[in-house]
Amino acid sequence: MITKDRYYLPFEMRTAQGGAEGENIVEGYAAVFERPTVLYTENGVEYCEIISRTAFAGVDLSDVVMNYNHTGKPVARTRNGSLVLTIDDTGLKVTARLGGTQEARAMYEEIKGGYIDKMSFCFVADRSADTYENIPGRYTRRINRIKTVYDVAAVDFPAYDDTTLEARSAFAAEAAKLTAEAEKRRKKAYILQKTLEV
């Protein structure tokens, strides 16, 4: 089963300057590189994700849609040129022309009015390329390679319950492995200490 991830980024979406009147152009970032994002906190431990600067290398962005909360009709699409996705030093930049459909024009007005001000993207990561860091109080998954991008979305909130559950399952196996390894090292150190005391 392929697990789709959703990365939610609180980021101000803004109207692009210089477009022709009626083009309804908006810009924003659906992902920002090297920024730790806390997905959830449990028992005082933050569970974070970081998207590496090289994560999008080789990803085909030629047929990606933009929608609302990852559902509904597309309001822009790379294939017809109404959506342009670029990778720059900051992250995955979204430039969308929201004038082609009634839904697109409505979204433009909601963004312009400040009712929607966050972005996200839905993707499949190459989990074999993920790396993990476990420091006291924080457990971090680094996404090093993204295989597929399904959509970019204007979203209401930066996280949803199903995303949290998915994140928990993604972290669970690796966290259990690291905990078991730490326990094994602790036992070896204890045995070595007791042996040296004799």
N, C-alpha and C positions, 0 to 999 in steps of 0.2 A: 504494500500500500504506500502510495506517495503522500507524504505529509506536506501540506502547504502551510507556510509560515505567513504571519502578517506582522509587519513591523510598523508600529504607530509612532509618529513623530509630531510632537507639538511644534508646529512651525507656522509662522504667519504667511498666509497665501496673499499675494498682492497683485494688483492690476499692473500689467506691464505698460510702460510709457511708450509713446511713439507709434502705436498701432493705428491703423485707419479707423475712422469712426464706424461703429457697428461691428468691429471684429471681435470684441469682447475677449481680449487676451488676458489670461491669468498666468502667474508664475509662482513656483514654490519648489521646495525640496521634499521628495518622498523618503529620502534616506540621507543621513549625514554620516560621513566616515569618522571612525575613531572616537565616537561619542558614546560613552557607556549609558545605556538606557535601562532603567530599573523596570522589569516586567512585573514583579510582585515581591512582597516581603513575607517571609514565613519564619516564625520562631526567632525573630530578630536578625535573620539572614536575608540580605538583598540578593535577588537572582537577576542578573544583568545580561544584556547582549551588547556586543560591539560588532559593527560591520567594518571589516577591513577595507583599506584603501584599494586593494586589488580584487575585491570580491566580485566585481562585475566584469572582470577580464574575460573576453570571449562570449559573453552573454548576447544572445540574439534579441534585440529590442525592436524588431521590424513589425511585429504584430501584437501590440499591447494596447489595451483599452483604458480609458479613464471612466470611473463611475462614482457612485455615491455609496459610502459604507460597504464597498465591495459587492454591491448587488445592483440589480436593475439594469436598464438600458445603458449602453455606453453613451457618454456625452462627447467623447473625442476618441480618436484612434490613430495610432502611428501609421497604419497602412494607408489611410486617406490623407495624411498630412495635417490633420487638425490637432494632433498631439505630437510634440517633439520631446524626446527624452535624451538628455546628454549627461555624460559623466564628466564632472569637472573636479577641481581640487576639494570642493566642499562635499559633494555627494552626487546623488541621482537627482538632476534638475528636471523639473516638469515645466513645459511651456505649452499651454492649451488654448486653442481658439474655440470659445464656447458660444457659437452663434448659429450652428447648423440645424439644431432641433429645438423644439419647445423645452425639453428637459435641460438641454445645455444652456439655453438662455436663462432659465429659472435658476440653475446652479450659479451662473455668473452673478445674478442679482443677489443671491444669498451670500456669496463670497464677498462681493462688493459691499454689502450691508454689514459684514462682520458676523453673520450668523454661523458660517462655517469657516474655521481658521486653522484646521489641522490637515495633515496629509499622511498617507500610508501607502504601502505597496504589498501585494500578495505574491509570494515567491516560493520556489523549492530550493533549498540549500543542499549542497553536497555534504551530508553529515560526516562522511569519512574525512573531510578536510577541516572540520571544526576543531578548535582547540579550546581547552578549558583551564581556568585559573581558580584556585580555591584559596582565598585568604580569609582570616577571621572576619566574620560579618558580611562577606561578599563572595558570591560564587558567580563567575563570569564565563559565558559562552562567547567565543569569538567566531564569527561567520567569515570564513576565508574564501569560500567559493559559492556563488549563486548559479544554479543550473538554468532556471527558468524564471521569468517574470511574467505573471498573468495579468496583473492590472496595477494601476496607481489609482488612488481613491482620495476624494475629499471626504473627511470623516468628522463626526461630531465629537467623539471622545478618543483619547489616546490609547485606550485598552478596553477589551471586552472579556467577558467570562470565558468564552471558548478559547480565546487566545491564551489566557492565563492557564487554563487546563492543558492546552497543547504545550505551553512552555514548561509546565511542571513535568509532563511526561518526557519531554526532550531532555530535561536536566536530570531526571530521576536516576536513570541507569548510570550516567557518568558520575553523579554525586555519590551513589552507593559504592561504586568502584573505588573512588578516591577515599571514601570513609573507611572501607575495608583495608585499603593499602596503609592508611595512617594508623589504623588499629594494629595491623601486623607489625609496623615499625615500632610502635609503642611497646608492644609485647617483647620484641627482640631487644630493645633498649633496656627494658626492665630485667630481663633474664641476664643480659650482659652485666648490668649494674650489680645484681645479686651475686653473680659469679665472681666479680672483682672484689666484692666485700668479704668473700670467704678466705 
